[in-house]
């Protein structure tokens, strides 16, 4: 998996095929379908740019996110990784503002929520509930999102100034 952040790991992967036609095979062998932004940045960027010639969403793929070794998303929850990172940043912003936030997984009817539970928080993805330390989760998401948006800007060549500014504004809410 990609970079670690105090018990949290994240890796963004871009779909190498045009789409997933056999979900069972994809779930069983995701490495056959995905290219890591962190480990193969140029190849992943080329796949994104190529997909953009046929599709408005070049960033189909998977965000692998784990907290203390527990996966947050499963392989069958692949989608537009750009949208996933945007939603995660918004989730963190809402949580920091109100202590209770919700986001929708892009393109799928999967809700992501985060709510205060004493000094900790509970992250819910669909029906899966994961206890998280917000002091680890929020900065981790923001750091990984910032790296991802910078990669999109620098390697794919798409403007992500608004997304990067949003990461900065949410980071300013950390007290």
DACOR-V699340 format. One record per pair of residues at least 12 apart in sequence whose C-alpha atoms are under 10 Angstrom apart, sorted by the first residue. I is the first residue (numbers start at 0). J is the second residue. If there is no record, write none. Layout:
BEGIN
I/J ; I/J
END
This chain:
BEGIN
0/35 ; 0/37 ; 0/38 ; 0/63 ; 0/64 ; 0/65 ; 1/35 ; 1/36 ; 1/37 ; 1/38 ; 1/63 ; 1/64 ; 1/143 ; 2/37 ; 2/139 ; 2/142 ; 2/143 ; 3/64 ; 3/65 ; 3/66 ; 3/139 ; 3/143 ; 4/66 ; 4/135 ; 4/136 ; 4/138 ; 4/139 ; 4/140 ; 4/142 ; 4/143 ; 5/66 ; 5/67 ; 5/134 ; 5/135 ; 5/136 ; 5/138 ; 5/139 ; 6/65 ; 6/66 ; 6/67 ; 6/68 ; 6/69 ; 6/132 ; 6/135 ; 6/136 ; 6/139 ; 7/64 ; 7/65 ; 7/66 ; 7/67 ; 7/68 ; 7/69 ; 7/70 ; 7/131 ; 7/132 ; 7/135 ; 7/136 ; 7/138 ; 7/139 ; 7/140 ; 8/63 ; 8/64 ; 8/65 ; 8/66 ; 8/67 ; 8/68 ; 8/69 ; 8/70 ; 8/136 ; 8/139 ; 8/140 ; 8/143 ; 9/37 ; 9/62 ; 9/63 ; 9/64 ; 9/65 ; 9/66 ; 9/70 ; 9/71 ; 9/139 ; 9/140 ; 9/142 ; 9/143 ; 9/144 ; 10/35 ; 10/36 ; 10/37 ; 10/38 ; 10/61 ; 10/62 ; 10/63 ; 10/64 ; 10/65 ; 10/143 ; 10/147 ; 11/33 ; 11/34 ; 11/35 ; 11/36 ; 11/37 ; 11/38 ; 11/43 ; 11/58 ; 11/60 ; 11/61 ; 11/62 ; 11/63 ; 11/64 ; 11/80 ; 11/81 ; 11/84 ; 11/143 ; 11/144 ; 11/147 ; 12/29 ; 12/30 ; 12/32 ; 12/33 ; 12/34 ; 12/35 ; 12/36 ; 12/37 ; 12/38 ; 12/39 ; 12/40 ; 12/43 ; 12/58 ; 12/59 ; 12/60 ; 12/61 ; 12/62 ; 12/63 ; 12/77 ; 12/80 ; 13/32 ; 13/33 ; 13/34 ; 13/35 ; 13/36 ; 13/39 ; 13/40 ; 13/42 ; 13/43 ; 13/44 ; 13/45 ; 13/46 ; 13/47 ; 13/57 ; 13/58 ; 13/59 ; 13/60 ; 13/61 ; 13/62 ; 13/77 ; 13/78 ; 13/79 ; 13/80 ; 14/29 ; 14/30 ; 14/31 ; 14/32 ; 14/33 ; 14/34 ; 14/35 ; 14/43 ; 14/46 ; 14/47 ; 14/50 ; 14/57 ; 14/58 ; 14/59 ; 14/60 ; 14/61 ; 14/77 ; 14/78 ; 14/79 ; 14/80 ; 15/30 ; 15/31 ; 15/32 ; 15/33 ; 15/34 ; 15/35 ; 15/42 ; 15/43 ; 15/45 ; 15/46 ; 15/47 ; 15/50 ; 15/59 ; 15/60 ; 16/31 ; 16/32 ; 16/33 ; 16/34 ; 16/46 ; 16/50 ; 16/59 ; 16/60 ; 17/32 ; 17/46 ; 17/49 ; 17/50 ; 17/53 ; 17/54 ; 17/57 ; 17/59 ; 18/32 ; 18/50 ; 18/59 ; 18/60 ; 19/32 ; 19/59 ; 19/60 ; 19/75 ; 19/77 ; 22/74 ; 22/75 ; 22/77 ; 23/74 ; 23/75 ; 25/74 ; 25/75 ; 25/77 ; 26/73 ; 26/74 ; 26/75 ; 26/76 ; 26/77 ; 27/74 ; 27/75 ; 28/74 ; 29/61 ; 29/74 ; 29/75 ; 32/60 ; 33/59 ; 33/60 ; 33/61 ; 34/46 ; 34/60 ; 34/61 ; 35/60 ; 35/61 ; 35/62 ; 36/147 ; 36/150 ; 36/151 ; 36/154 ; 37/146 ; 37/147 ; 37/150 ; 40/150 ; 40/151 ; 40/154 ; 40/155 ; 41/150 ; 41/154 ; 41/155 ; 42/154 ; 43/58 ; 43/154 ; 43/155 ; 44/57 ; 44/58 ; 44/150 ; 44/151 ; 44/153 ; 44/154 ; 44/155 ; 44/156 ; 45/57 ; 45/154 ; 45/155 ; 46/58 ; 46/59 ; 46/155 ; 47/59 ; 47/60 ; 47/151 ; 47/154 ; 47/155 ; 48/154 ; 48/155 ; 48/156 ; 48/157 ; 56/78 ; 56/79 ; 56/80 ; 56/81 ; 56/82 ; 57/79 ; 57/80 ; 57/81 ; 57/155 ; 58/78 ; 58/79 ; 58/80 ; 58/81 ; 58/82 ; 58/151 ; 58/155 ; 59/77 ; 59/78 ; 59/79 ; 59/80 ; 59/81 ; 59/82 ; 60/74 ; 60/76 ; 60/77 ; 60/78 ; 60/79 ; 60/80 ; 60/81 ; 60/83 ; 61/73 ; 61/74 ; 61/75 ; 61/76 ; 61/77 ; 61/78 ; 61/79 ; 61/80 ; 61/81 ; 61/83 ; 62/74 ; 62/76 ; 62/77 ; 62/78 ; 62/79 ; 62/80 ; 62/81 ; 62/83 ; 62/84 ; 63/76 ; 63/77 ; 63/80 ; 64/140 ; 64/143 ; 65/136 ; 66/129 ; 66/130 ; 66/131 ; 66/132 ; 66/135 ; 66/136 ; 66/139 ; 67/131 ; 69/129 ; 70/129 ; 71/122 ; 71/123 ; 71/124 ; 71/127 ; 71/128 ; 71/129 ; 72/124 ; 72/125 ; 72/127 ; 73/124 ; 76/104 ; 76/105 ; 76/106 ; 76/107 ; 76/109 ; 77/104 ; 77/105 ; 77/106 ; 77/107 ; 78/104 ; 78/105 ; 78/106 ; 78/107 ; 79/104 ; 79/105 ; 79/106 ; 80/104 ; 80/105 ; 80/147 ; 81/105 ; 81/144 ; 81/147 ; 81/148 ; 81/151 ; 81/159 ; 81/162 ; 82/103 ; 82/104 ; 82/105 ; 82/106 ; 83/102 ; 83/103 ; 83/104 ; 83/105 ; 83/106 ; 83/144 ; 84/104 ; 84/105 ; 84/140 ; 84/141 ; 84/143 ; 84/144 ; 84/145 ; 84/147 ; 84/148 ; 84/162 ; 85/102 ; 85/104 ; 85/105 ; 85/144 ; 85/148 ; 85/162 ; 85/163 ; 85/165 ; 85/166 ; 86/101 ; 86/102 ; 86/103 ; 86/104 ; 86/105 ; 86/111 ; 87/101 ; 87/102 ; 87/103 ; 87/104 ; 87/111 ; 87/112 ; 87/137 ; 87/140 ; 87/141 ; 87/144 ; 88/102 ; 88/137 ; 88/138 ; 88/140 ; 88/141 ; 88/142 ; 88/143 ; 88/144 ; 88/145 ; 88/162 ; 88/165 ; 88/166 ; 88/169 ; 88/170 ; 89/101 ; 89/102 ; 89/141 ; 89/165 ; 89/166 ; 89/169 ; 90/102 ; 90/103 ; 90/111 ; 90/112 ; 90/113 ; 90/114 ; 90/122 ; 90/137 ; 90/140 ; 90/169 ; 91/112 ; 91/113 ; 91/133 ; 91/136 ; 91/137 ; 91/138 ; 91/140 ; 91/141 ; 91/166 ; 91/169 ; 91/170 ; 91/172 ; 91/173 ; 92/137 ; 92/141 ; 92/165 ; 92/166 ; 92/168 ; 92/169 ; 92/170 ; 92/171 ; 92/172 ; 92/173 ; 93/112 ; 93/113 ; 93/114 ; 93/169 ; 93/172 ; 94/112 ; 94/113 ; 94/114 ; 94/115 ; 94/120 ; 94/133 ; 94/137 ; 94/169 ; 94/172 ; 95/113 ; 95/114 ; 95/115 ; 95/133 ; 95/137 ; 95/169 ; 95/170 ; 95/171 ; 95/172 ; 95/173 ; 95/174 ; 96/169 ; 96/172 ; 96/173 ; 97/114 ; 97/115 ; 98/113 ; 98/114 ; 98/115 ; 98/116 ; 98/120 ; 99/112 ; 99/113 ; 99/114 ; 99/115 ; 99/116 ; 99/120 ; 99/121 ; 99/122 ; 100/112 ; 100/113 ; 100/114 ; 100/115 ; 100/122 ; 101/113 ; 101/114 ; 101/122 ; 101/123 ; 101/124 ; 102/124 ; 103/124 ; 103/125 ; 104/124 ; 104/125 ; 108/125 ; 109/123 ; 109/124 ; 109/125 ; 109/126 ; 110/123 ; 110/124 ; 110/125 ; 110/126 ; 111/123 ; 111/124 ; 111/125 ; 111/126 ; 111/127 ; 111/128 ; 112/124 ; 112/125 ; 112/128 ; 113/128 ; 113/129 ; 113/130 ; 113/131 ; 113/133 ; 114/130 ; 114/131 ; 114/133 ; 115/130 ; 115/131 ; 115/132 ; 115/133 ; 116/130 ; 116/131 ; 116/132 ; 118/131 ; 118/132 ; 118/133 ; 118/134 ; 119/131 ; 119/132 ; 119/133 ; 119/134 ; 120/132 ; 120/133 ; 120/134 ; 120/136 ; 121/133 ; 122/136 ; 133/173 ; 134/173 ; 134/174 ; 137/169 ; 137/170 ; 137/173 ; 138/166 ; 138/169 ; 138/170 ; 138/173 ; 140/166 ; 141/163 ; 141/165 ; 141/166 ; 141/167 ; 141/169 ; 141/170 ; 142/166 ; 142/167 ; 142/170 ; 144/162 ; 144/163 ; 144/166 ; 145/159 ; 145/162 ; 145/163 ; 145/164 ; 145/165 ; 145/166 ; 145/167 ; 146/163 ; 147/159 ; 147/163 ; 148/160 ; 148/161 ; 148/162 ; 148/163 ; 148/166 ; 149/162 ; 149/163
END
